[in-house]
Amino acid sequence: MRFNKVKAKTALLTLGKTQTQIAAELKFSRRWVGAALNGEKSISEKSARRIAAALGVTVDDLKED
């Protein structure tokens, strides 16, 4: 699964957190979170759910159309 870059960045900005903060909360590397949020990396459903929850949105809110 890939995230839509605009949707993911919007959720991050709305929450007021940085990629580094999300990565630290989830115990993922900042580089990995950045690649996932930019849609550069295909991620598992489980990881997508964890990131979406940390951003306060659903996976469907972030998925690439």
BELMO-V236109 format. One record per residue. N is the residue number from 1. RES is the residue in three letters. SS is DSSP state (@ for helix, = for strand, . for the rest). Layout:
# BELMO-V236109
n;res;ss
N;RES;SS
N;RES;SS
This chain:
# BELMO-V236109
n;res;ss
1;MET;.
2;ARG;.
3;PHE;=
4;ASN;.
5;LYS;@
6;VAL;@
7;LYS;@
8;ALA;@
9;LYS;@
10;THR;@
11;ALA;@
12;LEU;@
13;LEU;@
14;THR;@
15;LEU;@
16;GLY;.
17;LYS;.
18;THR;.
19;GLN;@
20;THR;@
21;GLN;@
22;ILE;@
23;ALA;@
24;ALA;@
25;GLU;@
26;LEU;@
27;LYS;.
28;PHE;.
29;SER;.
30;ARG;@
31;ARG;@
32;TRP;@
33;VAL;@
34;GLY;@
35;ALA;@
36;ALA;@
37;LEU;@
38;ASN;.
39;GLY;.
40;GLU;.
41;LYS;.
42;SER;.
43;ILE;.
44;SER;.
45;GLU;@
46;LYS;@
47;SER;@
48;ALA;@
49;ARG;@
50;ARG;@
51;ILE;@
52;ALA;@
53;ALA;@
54;ALA;@
55;LEU;@
56;GLY;.
57;VAL;.
58;THR;.
59;VAL;@
60;ASP;@
61;ASP;@
62;LEU;@
63;LYS;=
64;GLU;.
65;ASP;.
